[in-house]
Amino acid sequence: MLEVETERVLVVPTDLFHRLGHFQGFSAEVERYLGELLSPRNTSFRPRDEVEEDPSFKQLIPYVIFRHRETDGLTSLFAYTRGKGQGESRLRLKRSIGIGGHISATDVSAEGGDPYREGMRREVEEEVEVEGAFRPRLVGLINDDQTPVGQVHLGVVHVCDVDRPAVRPREPDILESGFWLVSELLAEAEGFETWSQICLAALFR
């Protein structure tokens, strides 16, 4: 019988995050956290099925938000519904404005590149097709210890400005996708996963 390979994902000790400065919600203090959180001396790759229920570790998750600004100043964001096949079962059928996922041990290259950057690039390319240029910008971190999912994850938020609202799903479980005005998304915020609610309130209200 073939042995199924266990996915190993990038984590940091939760107590390191607390020493750097625990917060609930959104923090724009990127420089305060990311240098230590992404340092190889503090990170490790551990079996995903173990750390999903272990709040002593935080899984680092790139969370990429696609934004389009019209010439008249109106701003819209890419949003979608997570299908039943999406990786995190506790978020299925929730609305989201974030694209991304776990950084895997397979994102470590023999050339010694940055596994976080490689993992973020891979996740975006796997999940969506972006037509035209886009410019990612690191804007902050999300922590939500009020939900079981949030207790074991730490989001690293990137906003990508796109030249036109042409982002299409590659995965069949990215449902009802498209660009919506920020005002429309804020009006329907209660239907979104917690991380999206936090980002909508912190970055776009």
N, CA and C atoms as a LAMMPS dump frame, in Angstrom:
ITEM: TIMESTEP
0
ITEM: NUMBER OF ATOMS
615
ITEM: BOX BOUNDS ff ff ff
-5.0000000000000000e+02 5.0000000000000000e+02
-5.0000000000000000e+02 5.0000000000000000e+02
-5.0000000000000000e+02 5.0000000000000000e+02
ITEM: ATOMS id mol type element x y z
1 1 1 N 0.852 -1.201 0
2 1 2 C 0 0 0
3 1 3 C 0.883 1.245 0
4 2 1 N 0.597 2.213 -0.894
5 2 2 C 1.389 3.428 -0.968
6 2 3 C 1.146 4.317 0.243
7 3 1 N 2.22 4.903 0.747
8 3 2 C 2.104 5.801 1.894
9 3 3 C 1.851 7.217 1.389
10 4 1 N 0.813 7.853 1.912
11 4 2 C 0.478 9.21 1.504
12 4 3 C 1.42 10.195 2.195
13 5 1 N 2.041 11.056 1.39
14 5 2 C 2.981 12.015 1.956
15 5 3 C 2.236 13.066 2.776
16 6 1 N 2.728 13.344 3.968
17 6 2 C 2.103 14.319 4.853
18 6 3 C 2.528 15.729 4.468
19 7 1 N 1.552 16.625 4.295
20 7 2 C 1.876 18.019 4.004
21 7 3 C 2.471 18.667 5.251
22 8 1 N 3.595 19.343 5.06
23 8 2 C 4.251 20.059 6.151
24 8 3 C 4.18 21.549 5.841
25 9 1 N 3.714 22.33 6.825
26 9 2 C 3.457 23.754 6.59
27 9 3 C 4.3 24.617 7.514
28 10 1 N 4.523 25.854 7.075
29 10 2 C 5.373 26.793 7.796
30 10 3 C 4.661 27.32 9.038
31 11 1 N 5.334 27.23 10.182
32 11 2 C 4.758 27.704 11.441
33 11 3 C 5.81 28.462 12.249
34 12 1 N 5.324 29.265 13.188
35 12 2 C 6.168 29.9 14.205
36 12 3 C 5.543 29.621 15.568
37 13 1 N 6.345 29.59 16.627
38 13 2 C 5.765 29.4 17.965
39 13 3 C 4.855 30.578 18.327
40 14 1 N 3.703 30.279 18.859
41 14 2 C 2.769 31.336 19.255
42 14 3 C 3.372 32.232 20.325
43 15 1 N 4.199 31.666 21.208
44 15 2 C 4.782 32.509 22.263
45 15 3 C 5.741 33.558 21.684
46 16 1 N 6.354 33.287 20.51
47 16 2 C 7.171 34.309 19.847
48 16 3 C 6.292 35.48 19.425
49 17 1 N 5.16 35.184 18.833
50 17 2 C 4.215 36.229 18.444
51 17 3 C 3.787 37.046 19.661
52 18 1 N 3.554 36.397 20.774
53 18 2 C 3.164 37.11 21.99
54 18 3 C 4.298 37.981 22.505
55 19 1 N 5.536 37.491 22.409
56 19 2 C 6.677 38.293 22.871
57 19 3 C 6.863 39.535 21.993
58 20 1 N 6.613 39.399 20.71
59 20 2 C 6.744 40.543 19.808
60 20 3 C 5.634 41.558 20.022
61 21 1 N 4.499 41.105 20.545
62 21 2 C 3.386 42.009 20.826
63 21 3 C 2.074 41.463 20.319
64 22 1 N 1.357 40.769 21.198
65 22 2 C 0.08 40.173 20.81
66 22 3 C -0.943 41.262 20.48
67 23 1 N -1.74 41.03 19.457
68 23 2 C -2.851 41.921 19.133
69 23 3 C -4.009 41.078 18.629
70 24 1 N -5.202 41.629 18.714
71 24 2 C -6.403 41.003 18.166
72 24 3 C -6.921 41.882 17.05
73 25 1 N -7.072 41.29 15.84
74 25 2 C -7.564 42.055 14.704
75 25 3 C -6.457 42.34 13.711
76 26 1 N -6.302 43.617 13.336
77 26 2 C -5.341 44.001 12.293
78 26 3 C -4.231 44.861 12.877
79 27 1 N -3.004 44.644 12.401
80 27 2 C -1.875 45.504 12.766
81 27 3 C -1.123 45.899 11.505
82 28 1 N -0.846 47.181 11.362
83 28 2 C -0.064 47.678 10.227
84 28 3 C 1.429 47.733 10.545
85 29 1 N 1.831 47.299 11.732
86 29 2 C 3.234 47.372 12.153
87 29 3 C 4.034 46.19 11.592
88 30 1 N 4.173 46.163 10.293
89 30 2 C 4.824 45.033 9.626
90 30 3 C 6.263 44.852 10.095
91 31 1 N 7.017 45.942 10.174
92 31 2 C 8.436 45.84 10.531
93 31 3 C 8.636 45.302 11.946
94 32 1 N 7.687 45.525 12.804
95 32 2 C 7.802 45.036 14.176
96 32 3 C 7.769 43.51 14.238
97 33 1 N 7.068 42.882 13.306
98 33 2 C 6.808 41.445 13.395
99 33 3 C 7.541 40.584 12.372
100 34 1 N 7.507 40.972 11.103
101 34 2 C 7.846 40.011 10.054
102 34 3 C 9.307 39.575 10.046
103 35 1 N 10.218 40.462 10.414
104 35 2 C 11.618 40.061 10.43
105 35 3 C 11.853 38.842 11.304
106 36 1 N 11.286 38.869 12.505
107 36 2 C 11.439 37.741 13.425
108 36 3 C 10.55 36.566 13.046
109 37 1 N 9.321 36.851 12.604
110 37 2 C 8.393 35.762 12.287
111 37 3 C 8.856 34.939 11.094
112 38 1 N 9.565 35.568 10.152
113 38 2 C 10.019 34.848 8.965
114 38 3 C 11.485 34.434 9.038
115 39 1 N 12.131 34.729 10.145
116 39 2 C 13.533 34.33 10.287
117 39 3 C 13.646 32.813 10.35
118 40 1 N 14.562 32.207 9.597
119 40 2 C 14.725 30.746 9.624
120 40 3 C 14.999 30.186 11.014
121 41 1 N 15.54 31.007 11.912
122 41 2 C 15.805 30.496 13.259
123 41 3 C 14.523 30.328 14.077
124 42 1 N 13.429 30.94 13.612
125 42 2 C 12.166 30.861 14.354
126 42 3 C 11.092 30.017 13.673
127 43 1 N 11.288 29.71 12.396
128 43 2 C 10.272 28.974 11.65
129 43 3 C 10.604 27.488 11.57
130 44 1 N 9.59 26.699 11.318
131 44 2 C 9.771 25.263 11.07
132 44 3 C 8.611 24.791 10.209
133 45 1 N 8.79 23.626 9.6
134 45 2 C 7.728 22.999 8.824
135 45 3 C 7.225 21.788 9.591
136 46 1 N 5.939 21.789 9.915
137 46 2 C 5.355 20.73 10.723
138 46 3 C 4.126 20.14 10.028
139 47 1 N 3.789 18.898 10.354
140 47 2 C 2.624 18.264 9.707
141 47 3 C 1.362 19.101 9.903
142 48 1 N 0.688 19.387 8.805
143 48 2 C -0.478 20.255 8.874
144 48 3 C -1.571 19.676 9.762
145 49 1 N -1.793 18.358 9.684
146 49 2 C -2.875 17.773 10.475
147 49 3 C -2.619 17.883 11.967
148 50 1 N -1.364 18.064 12.368
149 50 2 C -1.038 18.239 13.788
150 50 3 C -1.244 19.689 14.236
151 51 1 N -0.761 20.632 13.446
152 51 2 C -0.8 22.032 13.893
153 51 3 C -2.176 22.674 13.714
154 52 1 N -3.066 22.058 12.907
155 52 2 C -4.407 22.619 12.752
156 52 3 C -5.176 22.652 14.072
157 53 1 N -4.786 21.82 15.011
158 53 2 C -5.479 21.78 16.309
159 53 3 C -4.546 22.138 17.458
160 54 1 N -3.402 22.772 17.158
161 54 2 C -2.394 23.054 18.184
162 54 3 C -2.134 24.556 18.26
163 55 1 N -2.786 25.271 19.194
164 55 2 C -2.619 26.725 19.275
165 55 3 C -1.255 27.173 19.796
166 56 1 N -0.347 26.242 20.091
167 56 2 C 1.002 26.649 20.483
168 56 3 C 1.83 27.054 19.259
169 57 1 N 1.282 26.826 18.059
170 57 2 C 1.934 27.271 16.827
171 57 3 C 0.963 28.107 16.007
172 58 1 N 1.528 29.076 15.268
173 58 2 C 0.772 29.873 14.309
174 58 3 C 1.263 29.53 12.904
175 59 1 N 0.333 29.121 12.039
176 59 2 C 0.653 28.892 10.639
177 59 3 C 0.616 30.23 9.911
178 60 1 N 1.698 30.562 9.2
179 60 2 C 1.774 31.843 8.499
180 60 3 C 1.112 31.729 7.13
181 61 1 N 0.144 32.605 6.88
182 61 2 C -0.682 32.523 5.67
183 61 3 C -0.64 33.845 4.901
184 62 1 N -0.087 33.866 3.675
185 62 2 C -0.238 35.072 2.852
186 62 3 C -1.701 35.248 2.453
187 63 1 N -2.184 36.47 2.559
188 63 2 C -3.594 36.786 2.302
189 63 3 C -3.594 37.953 1.326
190 64 1 N -3.843 37.655 0.047
191 64 2 C -3.67 38.629 -1.028
192 64 3 C -5.03 39.179 -1.463
193 65 1 N -5.16 40.508 -1.411
194 65 2 C -6.41 41.186 -1.775
195 65 3 C -6.18 41.937 -3.081
196 66 1 N -7.006 41.652 -4.093
197 66 2 C -6.902 42.335 -5.382
198 66 3 C -7.852 43.535 -5.399
199 67 1 N -7.259 44.708 -5.724
200 67 2 C -8.014 45.964 -5.714
201 67 3 C -7.922 46.646 -7.082
202 68 1 N -9.044 47.226 -7.519
203 68 2 C -9.049 48.006 -8.755
204 68 3 C -9.666 49.366 -8.468
205 69 1 N -8.99 50.4 -8.944
206 69 2 C -9.483 51.766 -8.767
207 69 3 C -9.846 52.353 -10.123
208 70 1 N -11.086 52.8 -10.249
209 70 2 C -11.534 53.453 -11.471
210 70 3 C -10.983 54.885 -11.533
211 71 1 N -11.002 55.453 -12.72
212 71 2 C -10.512 56.827 -12.864
213 71 3 C -11.357 57.812 -12.078
214 72 1 N -12.617 57.453 -11.821
215 72 2 C -13.487 58.349 -11.053
216 72 3 C -13.327 58.162 -9.544
217 73 1 N -12.381 57.299 -9.133
218 73 2 C -12.104 57.124 -7.715
219 73 3 C -12.814 55.962 -7.061
220 74 1 N -13.785 55.349 -7.742
221 74 2 C -14.479 54.206 -7.161
222 74 3 C -13.529 53.008 -7.046
223 75 1 N -13.569 52.341 -5.898
224 75 2 C -12.671 51.22 -5.624
225 75 3 C -13.47 49.937 -5.499
226 76 1 N -13.006 48.891 -6.156
227 76 2 C -13.638 47.586 -6.057
228 76 3 C -12.598 46.536 -5.684
229 77 1 N -13.062 45.446 -5.077
230 77 2 C -12.196 44.352 -4.636
231 77 3 C -12.677 43.034 -5.222
232 78 1 N -11.74 42.15 -5.491
233 78 2 C -12.087 40.796 -5.909
234 78 3 C -12.626 40.044 -4.699
235 79 1 N -13.754 39.368 -4.87
236 79 2 C -14.367 38.602 -3.786
237 79 3 C -14.966 37.324 -4.362
238 80 1 N -15.156 36.347 -3.489
239 80 2 C -15.674 35.049 -3.945
240 80 3 C -16.241 34.281 -2.76
241 81 1 N -16.886 33.151 -3.067
242 81 2 C -17.362 32.234 -2.041
243 81 3 C -16.481 30.988 -2.055
244 82 1 N -16.072 30.539 -0.877
245 82 2 C -15.248 29.329 -0.781
246 82 3 C -16.133 28.098 -0.964
247 83 1 N -15.795 27.262 -1.947
248 83 2 C -16.553 26.049 -2.189
249 83 3 C -16.236 24.949 -1.197
250 84 1 N -16.932 23.854 -1.308
251 84 2 C -16.775 22.738 -0.363
252 84 3 C -15.425 22.045 -0.484
253 85 1 N -14.737 22.256 -1.606
254 85 2 C -13.436 21.612 -1.787
255 85 3 C -12.27 22.464 -1.337
256 86 1 N -12.532 23.678 -0.865
257 86 2 C -11.443 24.531 -0.395
258 86 3 C -10.767 23.899 0.818
259 87 1 N -9.453 24.152 0.951
260 87 2 C -8.634 23.424 1.91
261 87 3 C -9.068 23.489 3.362
262 88 1 N -9.444 24.668 3.846
263 88 2 C -9.823 24.818 5.25
264 88 3 C -11.32 24.58 5.39
265 89 1 N -11.68 23.409 5.902
266 89 2 C -13.093 23.009 5.955
267 89 3 C -13.932 23.956 6.796
268 90 1 N -13.313 24.598 7.798
269 90 2 C -14.068 25.475 8.691
270 90 3 C -14.452 26.798 8.033
271 91 1 N -13.909 27.072 6.834
272 91 2 C -14.234 28.313 6.126
273 91 3 C -15.093 28.089 4.891
274 92 1 N -15.47 26.856 4.63
275 92 2 C -16.222 26.553 3.419
276 92 3 C -17.581 27.253 3.4
277 93 1 N -17.944 27.72 2.201
278 93 2 C -19.193 28.434 1.925
279 93 3 C -19.22 29.833 2.532
280 94 1 N -18.066 30.312 3.003
281 94 2 C -17.945 31.687 3.472
282 94 3 C -17.483 32.565 2.317
283 95 1 N -17.877 33.834 2.347
284 95 2 C -17.363 34.799 1.383
285 95 3 C -15.972 35.247 1.822
286 96 1 N -15.148 35.656 0.855
287 96 2 C -13.778 36.056 1.162
288 96 3 C -13.293 37.1 0.171
289 97 1 N -12.387 37.968 0.628
290 97 2 C -11.686 38.883 -0.271
291 97 3 C -10.207 38.504 -0.364
292 98 1 N -9.788 37.418 0.262
293 98 2 C -8.382 37.046 0.294
294 98 3 C -8.068 35.789 -0.502
295 99 1 N -6.965 35.853 -1.261
296 99 2 C -6.436 34.69 -1.959
297 99 3 C -5.129 34.295 -1.273
298 100 1 N -4.933 33.004 -1.059
299 100 2 C -3.682 32.57 -0.439
300 100 3 C -3.853 31.24 0.257
301 101 1 N -2.831 30.836 0.959
302 101 2 C -2.879 29.549 1.648
303 101 3 C -1.577 29.268 2.351
304 102 1 N -1.405 28.039 2.765
305 102 2 C -0.24 27.653 3.552
306 102 3 C 1.056 27.71 2.742
307 103 1 N 2.139 28.014 3.435
308 103 2 C 3.476 27.88 2.882
309 103 3 C 3.927 26.456 3.176
310 104 1 N 4.281 25.718 2.134
311 104 2 C 4.588 24.301 2.269
312 104 3 C 6.092 24.057 2.227
313 105 1 N 6.499 22.924 2.765
314 105 2 C 7.912 22.539 2.698
315 105 3 C 8.379 22.421 1.259
316 106 1 N 7.466 22.153 0.335
317 106 2 C 7.837 22.061 -1.077
318 106 3 C 8.178 23.416 -1.672
319 107 1 N 7.911 24.507 -0.95
320 107 2 C 8.26 25.842 -1.425
321 107 3 C 9.712 26.2 -1.129
322 108 1 N 10.425 25.334 -0.434
323 108 2 C 11.848 25.545 -0.163
324 108 3 C 12.621 25.093 -1.394
325 109 1 N 13.388 25.996 -1.999
326 109 2 C 14.115 25.662 -3.229
327 109 3 C 15.556 25.3 -2.917
328 110 1 N 16.145 24.541 -3.801
329 110 2 C 17.552 24.16 -3.657
330 110 3 C 18.462 25.382 -3.767
331 111 1 N 17.973 26.431 -4.433
332 111 2 C 18.778 27.645 -4.6
333 111 3 C 18.766 28.528 -3.356
334 112 1 N 17.967 28.139 -2.359
335 112 2 C 17.939 28.9 -1.114
336 112 3 C 17.103 30.156 -1.172
337 113 1 N 16.081 30.183 -2.03
338 113 2 C 15.203 31.345 -2.121
339 113 3 C 14.297 31.483 -0.908
340 114 1 N 13.453 32.473 -0.951
341 114 2 C 12.548 32.779 0.155
342 114 3 C 11.3 31.896 0.045
343 115 1 N 11.112 30.917 0.941
344 115 2 C 9.947 30.04 0.83
345 115 3 C 8.625 30.774 1.008
346 116 1 N 8.613 31.848 1.798
347 116 2 C 7.364 32.598 1.956
348 116 3 C 6.945 33.219 0.622
349 117 1 N 7.872 33.908 -0.035
350 117 2 C 7.558 34.543 -1.318
351 117 3 C 7.18 33.501 -2.366
352 118 1 N 7.921 32.385 -2.391
353 118 2 C 7.621 31.34 -3.354
354 118 3 C 6.236 30.742 -3.083
355 119 1 N 5.924 30.52 -1.807
356 119 2 C 4.623 29.966 -1.448
357 119 3 C 3.487 30.894 -1.812
358 120 1 N 3.67 32.191 -1.582
359 120 2 C 2.635 33.158 -1.941
360 120 3 C 2.436 33.174 -3.458
361 121 1 N 3.535 33.199 -4.221
362 121 2 C 3.437 33.187 -5.679
363 121 3 C 2.701 31.927 -6.151
364 122 1 N 3.076 30.783 -5.602
365 122 2 C 2.454 29.518 -6.001
366 122 3 C 0.957 29.519 -5.699
367 123 1 N 0.583 29.946 -4.497
368 123 2 C -0.828 29.947 -4.112
369 123 3 C -1.656 30.837 -5.033
370 124 1 N -1.149 32.034 -5.327
371 124 2 C -1.892 32.947 -6.203
372 124 3 C -2.033 32.331 -7.588
373 125 1 N -0.946 31.765 -8.13
374 125 2 C -1.009 31.188 -9.475
375 125 3 C -1.92 29.973 -9.528
376 126 1 N -1.985 29.203 -8.454
377 126 2 C -2.862 28.039 -8.428
378 126 3 C -4.33 28.431 -8.363
379 127 1 N -4.629 29.529 -7.681
380 127 2 C -6.02 29.858 -7.391
381 127 3 C -6.658 30.782 -8.413
382 128 1 N -5.882 31.729 -8.959
383 128 2 C -6.482 32.702 -9.874
384 128 3 C -5.567 33.002 -11.049
385 129 1 N -6.183 33.49 -12.113
386 129 2 C -5.462 34.021 -13.274
387 129 3 C -5.676 35.525 -13.288
388 130 1 N -4.574 36.266 -13.284
389 130 2 C -4.646 37.731 -13.258
390 130 3 C -4.254 38.252 -14.637
391 131 1 N -5.163 38.98 -15.27
392 131 2 C -4.897 39.53 -16.595
393 131 3 C -4.267 40.906 -16.441
394 132 1 N -3.082 41.077 -16.998
395 132 2 C -2.413 42.367 -16.903
396 132 3 C -1.498 42.443 -15.695
397 133 1 N -0.918 43.617 -15.519
398 133 2 C 0.041 43.825 -14.436
399 133 3 C -0.67 43.979 -13.1
400 134 1 N 0.032 43.56 -12.05
401 134 2 C -0.479 43.846 -10.707
402 134 3 C 0.7 44.113 -9.781
403 135 1 N 0.44 44.92 -8.773
404 135 2 C 1.501 45.416 -7.905
405 135 3 C 1.179 45.073 -6.445
406 136 1 N 1.786 44.029 -5.919
407 136 2 C 1.503 43.663 -4.525
408 136 3 C 2.214 44.588 -3.54
409 137 1 N 1.542 44.862 -2.444
410 137 2 C 2.13 45.701 -1.389
411 137 3 C 1.765 45.109 -0.038
412 138 1 N 2.772 44.892 0.779
413 138 2 C 2.563 44.34 2.115
414 138 3 C 2.005 45.432 3.019
415 139 1 N 0.831 45.173 3.636
416 139 2 C 0.167 46.232 4.393
417 139 3 C -0.055 45.91 5.865
418 140 1 N 0.059 44.643 6.28
419 140 2 C -0.188 44.366 7.693
420 140 3 C -0.362 42.898 7.996
421 141 1 N -0.789 42.64 9.217
422 141 2 C -1.019 41.272 9.684
423 141 3 C -2.399 41.167 10.32
424 142 1 N -2.955 39.946 10.258
425 142 2 C -4.244 39.664 10.896
426 142 3 C -4.041 38.578 11.944
427 143 1 N -4.604 38.814 13.125
428 143 2 C -4.68 37.763 14.144
429 143 3 C -6.09 37.754 14.723
430 144 1 N -6.652 36.568 14.812
431 144 2 C -8.006 36.437 15.356
432 144 3 C -8.065 35.234 16.288
433 145 1 N -7.864 35.477 17.558
434 145 2 C -7.885 34.39 18.541
435 145 3 C -9.298 34.079 19.033
436 146 1 N -10.301 34.691 18.436
437 146 2 C -11.673 34.476 18.877
438 146 3 C -12.369 33.336 18.135
439 147 1 N -11.673 32.747 17.153
440 147 2 C -12.231 31.605 16.43
441 147 3 C -11.216 30.464 16.438
442 148 1 N -11.67 29.21 16.352
443 148 2 C -10.731 28.081 16.319
444 148 3 C -9.766 28.15 15.142
445 149 1 N -10.231 28.612 13.974
446 149 2 C -9.336 28.749 12.826
447 149 3 C -8.28 29.812 13.105
448 150 1 N -8.716 30.947 13.609
449 150 2 C -7.798 32.047 13.865
450 150 3 C -6.753 31.745 14.917
451 151 1 N -7.077 30.902 15.866
452 151 2 C -6.135 30.582 16.943
453 151 3 C -4.882 29.885 16.443
454 152 1 N -4.952 29.262 15.276
455 152 2 C -3.798 28.511 14.779
456 152 3 C -3.233 29.103 13.479
457 153 1 N -3.693 30.29 13.085
458 153 2 C -3.204 30.932 11.869
459 153 3 C -2.866 32.397 12.135
460 154 1 N -1.925 32.923 11.355
461 154 2 C -1.577 34.341 11.384
462 154 3 C -1.5 34.807 9.935
463 155 1 N -2.323 35.791 9.578
464 155 2 C -2.393 36.252 8.202
465 155 3 C -1.406 37.377 7.92
466 156 1 N -0.775 37.312 6.75
467 156 2 C 0.123 38.375 6.287
468 156 3 C -0.552 38.991 5.062
469 157 1 N -0.987 40.233 5.189
470 157 2 C -1.902 40.838 4.211
471 157 3 C -1.141 41.63 3.15
472 158 1 N -1.446 41.323 1.888
473 158 2 C -0.888 42.043 0.743
474 158 3 C -2.058 42.586 -0.076
475 159 1 N -1.977 43.857 -0.466
476 159 2 C -2.961 44.436 -1.381
477 159 3 C -2.31 44.548 -2.757
478 160 1 N -2.964 43.984 -3.766
479 160 2 C -2.459 44.015 -5.141
480 160 3 C -3.353 44.915 -5.972
481 161 1 N -2.813 46.022 -6.449
482 161 2 C -3.565 46.886 -7.359
483 161 3 C -3.446 46.336 -8.771
484 162 1 N -4.585 46.156 -9.423
485 162 2 C -4.613 45.633 -10.787
486 162 3 C -5.044 46.725 -11.752
487 163 1 N -4.505 46.657 -12.977
488 163 2 C -4.822 47.675 -13.984
489 163 3 C -6.279 47.633 -14.418
490 164 1 N -6.861 46.433 -14.406
491 164 2 C -8.27 46.289 -14.756
492 164 3 C -8.865 45.133 -13.949
493 165 1 N -10.169 45.144 -13.751
494 165 2 C -10.798 44.125 -12.904
495 165 3 C -10.954 42.795 -13.642
496 166 1 N -9.813 42.162 -13.929
497 166 2 C -9.81 40.914 -14.699
498 166 3 C -9.014 39.869 -13.933
499 167 1 N -9.642 39.327 -12.895
500 167 2 C -9.071 38.224 -12.115
501 167 3 C -10.076 37.084 -12.174
502 168 1 N -9.627 35.94 -12.655
503 168 2 C -10.531 34.804 -12.846
504 168 3 C -10.044 33.592 -12.065
505 169 1 N -10.967 32.812 -11.534
506 169 2 C -10.554 31.646 -10.748
507 169 3 C -9.98 30.542 -11.616
508 170 1 N -8.967 29.879 -11.113
509 170 2 C -8.443 28.66 -11.737
510 170 3 C -9.035 27.424 -11.058
511 171 1 N -9.406 27.561 -9.783
512 171 2 C -9.926 26.428 -9.031
513 171 3 C -11.457 26.411 -9.104
514 172 1 N -12.049 25.238 -9.275
515 172 2 C -13.511 25.161 -9.374
516 172 3 C -14.225 25.499 -8.072
517 173 1 N -13.504 25.485 -6.951
518 173 2 C -14.144 25.788 -5.67
519 173 3 C -14.044 27.256 -5.284
520 174 1 N -13.595 28.083 -6.206
521 174 2 C -13.695 29.537 -6.024
522 174 3 C -14.95 29.967 -6.772
523 175 1 N -16.022 30.176 -6.015
524 175 2 C -17.358 30.358 -6.586
525 175 3 C -17.795 31.824 -6.536
526 176 1 N -18.724 32.167 -7.417
527 176 2 C -19.381 33.485 -7.396
528 176 3 C -18.344 34.605 -7.293
529 177 1 N -17.303 34.503 -8.112
530 177 2 C -16.196 35.45 -8.011
531 177 3 C -16.392 36.65 -8.919
532 178 1 N -15.757 37.751 -8.577
533 178 2 C -15.806 38.962 -9.371
534 178 3 C -15.407 40.157 -8.529
535 179 1 N -15.471 41.323 -9.128
536 179 2 C -15.145 42.561 -8.418
537 179 3 C -16.434 43.249 -7.973
538 180 1 N -16.423 43.681 -6.719
539 180 2 C -17.556 44.412 -6.159
540 180 3 C -17.049 45.721 -5.554
541 181 1 N -17.888 46.736 -5.618
542 181 2 C -17.536 48.001 -4.98
543 181 3 C -17.324 47.79 -3.486
544 182 1 N -16.368 48.518 -2.934
545 182 2 C -16.095 48.413 -1.501
546 182 3 C -17.351 48.689 -0.69
547 183 1 N -18.149 49.661 -1.122
548 183 2 C -19.368 49.999 -0.381
549 183 3 C -20.324 48.805 -0.33
550 184 1 N -20.395 48.032 -1.413
551 184 2 C -21.257 46.849 -1.441
552 184 3 C -20.734 45.77 -0.501
553 185 1 N -19.432 45.581 -0.488
554 185 2 C -18.833 44.555 0.372
555 185 3 C -18.989 44.918 1.844
556 186 1 N -18.811 46.176 2.169
557 186 2 C -18.981 46.61 3.559
558 186 3 C -20.428 46.401 4.02
559 187 1 N -21.364 46.615 3.128
560 187 2 C -22.774 46.448 3.482
561 187 3 C -23.121 44.985 3.747
562 188 1 N -22.326 44.066 3.172
563 188 2 C -22.589 42.632 3.327
564 188 3 C -21.506 41.942 4.146
565 189 1 N -20.777 42.699 4.975
566 189 2 C -19.599 42.179 5.67
567 189 3 C -19.897 40.985 6.57
568 190 1 N -21.093 40.914 7.116
569 190 2 C -21.413 39.823 8.041
570 190 3 C -21.377 38.455 7.363
571 191 1 N -21.488 38.406 6.049
572 191 2 C -21.448 37.133 5.338
573 191 3 C -20.044 36.656 5.001
574 192 1 N -19.034 37.439 5.405
575 192 2 C -17.658 37.11 5.054
576 192 3 C -16.945 36.403 6.213
577 193 1 N -15.901 35.641 5.847
578 193 2 C -15.059 35.037 6.878
579 193 3 C -14.451 36.141 7.73
580 194 1 N -14.025 35.781 8.935
581 194 2 C -13.572 36.782 9.901
582 194 3 C -12.397 37.598 9.389
583 195 1 N -11.423 36.964 8.766
584 195 2 C -10.265 37.712 8.269
585 195 3 C -10.697 38.779 7.273
586 196 1 N -11.638 38.458 6.4
587 196 2 C -12.113 39.445 5.438
588 196 3 C -12.843 40.587 6.134
589 197 1 N -13.632 40.262 7.144
590 197 2 C -14.308 41.309 7.912
591 197 3 C -13.293 42.251 8.545
592 198 1 N -12.228 41.668 9.108
593 198 2 C -11.175 42.485 9.748
594 198 3 C -10.513 43.403 8.733
595 199 1 N -10.18 42.855 7.544
596 199 2 C -9.511 43.669 6.518
597 199 3 C -10.432 44.751 5.967
598 200 1 N -11.693 44.409 5.741
599 200 2 C -12.632 45.414 5.238
600 200 3 C -12.727 46.596 6.201
601 201 1 N -12.816 46.299 7.489
602 201 2 C -12.95 47.359 8.48
603 201 3 C -11.664 48.168 8.638
604 202 1 N -10.507 47.493 8.599
605 202 2 C -9.228 48.169 8.863
606 202 3 C -8.681 48.92 7.664
607 203 1 N -8.936 48.413 6.451
608 203 2 C -8.271 48.974 5.267
609 203 3 C -9.211 49.739 4.338
610 204 1 N -10.504 49.45 4.381
611 204 2 C -11.378 49.979 3.332
612 204 3 C -12.596 50.732 3.846
613 205 1 N -12.771 50.816 5.153
614 205 2 C -13.948 51.524 5.663
615 205 3 C -13.777 53.034 5.52
